[in-house]
Amino acid sequence: MMKILYCGSSSACFELENAEIYYAPGPYSVFVDGREAFSGNTNVFSLFGLKPDTEYGVQVRFASGPVETLRLRTGAETCCVNVRDFGAAGDGVHDDTGAIQAAVNFLPAGGRLLFPAGTYLSLPLSLRSRITLEFCEGAVLLGSTERTRYPIIPGTAPDPAAGGETLMAVFEGCEAASYQSLLSAAYAEDIAIVGPGAIDGNGQNGDWWTDFETFPAARPRVVFLNHCRNVTLHGVTVKNGPAWHIHPLFSENVSFFDCRVTAPKVSPNTDGMDPESCNGVNVIGCRFSVGDDCVAIKAGKIDMARKYRTPADRHTIRNCLMEFGHGAVTLGSELAAGIRDLCVTQCLFRETDRGLRIKTRRGRGKDSVITGVLFEKIRMERVLTPIVINMWYNCCDPDRYSEYVWSRKKLPVDDRTPHLGTFAFRDMECTDAEVAACYIDGLPESPIGEISFENIRISFAKDAKPGIPAMKNFAAECCRLGLYLDNVKRIRLSGVTVDGAAGKRLIADHYEAVEAEGFEVDP
């Protein structure tokens, strides 16, 4: 079956519904109104250059097998204007900031701003509600490297009339002054950013990746969405972010369809996407290759969690490809308000340091509860450690090296103590792992409730090299470590195989029960 994920005025995105992971069961050709448009091989594909308020017939023909057909009508729009008509040069040399911002400001609600092929050099831009930006093939919005010209947005702004304050900027789970992002929207709704073009943060050509620890404010993201609703990114490539690439914050119904997010593997803190305390996030058919976590789901540090009490809720990650990041799909470490109702399925991870990664630490607080999380139908290739749950994470905090963080003693449980409940991993195949099959390390005063592995196959590379499975103080290197679990109450294994481990396939300590079906526990 084929379904429509998104249909705007000029583009549409489709998903082939099947049991395959990321790739379709075979190659196929896409026809529009009887004419062949292109060939594809992934479960998610897109059409661009469509006419508004027009009906189309779309057909997918496989070389052998089924033919999928459906009809759609594109959305209506009030107008479409060309950014060059507002004075944008698009030559990569002239500063197009003023022209682009003027076009955005004067675009009627329901209008589309078209970026034809060209390179549009720009400082940060602010978006409005009820508009579409379309980046055509060969169009690039290029971030300026002139950091001193980037406005600094305060973490909060006081309200002189009503009292109180308004949240403006956040970084790494805290209210923090930040350089304005290349594309940002705040308290806005009904925004679409579409097309096969690119949004390039240009991080490699400034000082964003070298001297950032001395900056007066946090680095900008490429796309920042603060308290927004009904936002869609479709088809675009987002790359070379000064820091995180896409950061939705306290936003609702935010979707990313058939996008690409890329940065060099060595670029610092260039997470692909970090939805933080959002409700209703869809990441479908996207491809990531970055220098940090590919997708990191967050819910603030403890002060933000106590203040806003907004968990991450209703997230779907499906038919995605993650490559070369620290983690493919990560929860935390800023998860103090909790994470609930997350589904990660039909995803392919290649050569990431870790696959499915949950990280927290003492100090995240009692509200950092994770519930309703499902990880299934995932294939990992050359992922160093496929599964990591680490309650000793030691980054991104001033007290990261303190005894409170690293002490293996059973400390008193208080309002700062995090809790992790039940986690199920099923239907996964992980080949050529190197460091550990899994590395799960709970707190002695707050053990993880239950870990369940069902139909999991993990094999190690013959040329495996040692490495650090989880980021924590005093971490030791290991190589071809089996299933390592410490401070987990209940461990359930069914249909699990671990091939090529150096030593025991299951290393468990400080647990209440182990149930193994079809898995022979080494003596």
Summary of the structure (lengths in Angstrom):
residues: 523
radius of gyration: 23.4
end to end distance: 48.3
largest distance: 74.7
contacts: 1992
relative contact order: 0.07
helix: 7%
strand: 50%
